[in-house]
């Protein structure tokens, strides 16, 4: 049976990682939750773009 979640390894600059972690702590949230939201939003945008291209 497949796990409902999986891992994504991300390579980013140290400064960006520190900023991201700091802002997540200040927002009382975890980095994974924010990353999931951002990735889901990006996927939605890309799917809409692809659908619009197919309708041309």
Secondary structure as UniProt FT lines:
FT   HELIX           14..26
FT   TURN            27..28
FT   HELIX           31..54
//
